[in-house]
């Protein structure tokens, strides 16, 4: 998992460098890259996505640790008030 994050960060940095310095016909214009409003919106979106993903990861770990869930207890579920 850490390798995927590292490779993704490196590829993103390479893409930004390519678009900024080397591309003859860039996909993203330099005006858009230099626009502070656009950069702030992208930054907010990145943190929003990370927060949602981390919350989901943390919540599932918390539930598994705190709850007494085993295969036996899952197979003994009750249906709408039936005991």
C-alpha positions as CSV (number, residue, x, y, z in Angstrom):
1,X,0.0,0.0,0.0
2,X,2.8,2.4,0.8
3,X,4.5,1.6,-2.5
4,X,1.3,2.5,-4.4
5,X,1.1,5.9,-2.6
6,X,4.8,6.6,-3.3
7,X,4.4,5.6,-7.0
8,X,1.2,7.7,-7.3
9,X,2.9,10.7,-5.7
10,X,5.9,10.4,-8.0
11,X,3.8,10.0,-11.1
12,X,1.7,13.0,-10.2
13,X,4.8,15.1,-9.7
14,X,6.1,13.9,-13.1
15,X,2.8,14.7,-14.8
16,X,2.8,18.2,-13.2
17,X,6.4,18.8,-14.3
18,X,5.7,17.6,-17.8
19,X,2.6,19.7,-18.2
20,X,4.3,22.8,-16.7
21,X,7.7,22.7,-18.5
22,X,7.9,20.1,-21.4
23,X,4.5,19.6,-23.1
24,X,4.2,21.3,-26.5
25,X,0.4,21.2,-26.2
26,X,-0.5,20.9,-22.5
27,X,-3.8,19.4,-21.4
28,X,-4.2,22.0,-18.7
29,X,-3.5,25.7,-19.5
30,X,-0.9,27.6,-17.5
31,X,-3.6,30.2,-16.7
32,X,-5.6,27.5,-14.9
33,X,-2.6,26.1,-13.1
34,X,-1.7,29.6,-11.8
35,X,-5.3,30.4,-10.8
36,X,-5.4,30.4,-6.9
37,X,-9.1,29.7,-6.8
38,X,-8.7,26.6,-8.9
39,X,-5.7,25.4,-6.8
40,X,-7.6,26.0,-3.6
41,X,-10.6,24.0,-4.9
42,X,-8.4,21.1,-5.9
43,X,-6.7,21.2,-2.5
44,X,-10.0,21.2,-0.7
45,X,-11.3,18.3,-2.8
46,X,-8.1,16.3,-2.1
47,X,-8.5,16.7,1.6
48,X,-12.2,16.0,1.4
49,X,-11.5,12.7,-0.4
50,X,-8.8,11.7,2.0
51,X,-10.9,12.5,5.0
52,X,-13.8,10.3,3.7
53,X,-11.5,7.4,2.9
54,X,-9.7,7.6,6.2
55,X,-13.0,7.8,8.1
56,X,-14.2,4.7,6.4
57,X,-11.0,2.8,7.1
58,X,-10.9,4.0,10.8
59,X,-14.6,3.2,11.4
60,X,-14.4,-0.4,10.1
61,X,-11.3,-1.0,12.2
62,X,-13.0,0.5,15.3
63,X,-16.1,-1.6,14.8
64,X,-14.1,-4.8,14.4
65,X,-12.1,-4.2,17.5
66,X,-14.9,-2.9,19.8
67,X,-17.7,-5.3,18.7
68,X,-17.7,-9.0,19.6
69,X,-18.3,-10.2,16.0
70,X,-17.4,-13.7,15.2
71,X,-18.6,-16.1,12.5
72,X,-20.8,-17.8,15.1
73,X,-22.5,-14.6,16.1
74,X,-23.1,-13.6,12.5
75,X,-24.8,-16.9,11.7
76,X,-27.2,-16.5,14.7
77,X,-28.9,-13.3,13.5
78,X,-32.5,-12.8,14.4
79,X,-35.2,-11.7,12.0
80,X,-37.3,-8.6,13.0
81,X,-38.1,-9.4,16.6
82,X,-38.0,-13.2,16.3
83,X,-36.0,-14.7,19.2
